[in-house]
Amino acid sequence: MNGFMFDFFFNLINFTMLNNKIRAIKSILILILSIIVLILLSLLLIKELEAKRLNPEKYYQGIICDKIGGQVEVRQFDETRVDCLTEDYAIEFDFASKWGECVGQALYYSIIQKKAPMCALIIEDKAKDEKYMDRLLHIARNYGIRAMRVYIKNGSVKYNYEDIR
């Protein structure tokens, strides 16, 4: 009888420990699956945000840089790349909402290349993007950064330099 009771309690304890291990493994698997689902949803959201652009940045960069006689994607000593390098300017292209990043990168590239900085803001929706151009122009006037407006008119990519005086 004592052997039976011992075996019964020993098996009960082993079953309880096994059950706890199974619960722990189940919790870990649920956590892993949740993380995978979150990553997939994030990737879909990023793709959706990118899809709202009429064209990628490189599209505008290539057309305008070619029109003004610059070199596209010039690699620097630190592996960064100037979007467009001309005889006089280190030009950074960005969508209008990224005007602040445009300023920082243009200044950085201009220092390394010993050229004047220029920000080329891509305006795809004039009503939404104009406020960003205004912000850039305010900074440009105060710090001597040249500004370029890049836009589509009648199906063609156009540009004009903004007066910062």
Sequence and secondary structure as in RCSB ss.txt:
>XXXX:A:sequence
MNGFMFDFFFNLINFTMLNNKIRAIKSILILILSIIVLILLSLLLIKELEAKRLNPEKYYQGIICDKIGGQVEVR
QFDETRVDCLTEDYAIEFDFASKWGECVGQALYYSIIQKKAPMCALIIEDKAKDEKYMDRLLHIARNYGIRAMRV
YIKNGSVKYNYEDIR
>XXXX:A:secstr
 HHHHHHHHHHHHHHHHHHHHHHHHHHHHHHHHHHHHHHHHHHHHHHHHHHTSSS HHHHHHHHHHHTT EEEEE
 TTS EEEEE SSEEEEEEEGGGHHHHHHHHHHHHHHHTSEEEEEEEES HHHHHHHHHHHHHHHHHHT EEEEE
EEETTEEEEEEE   
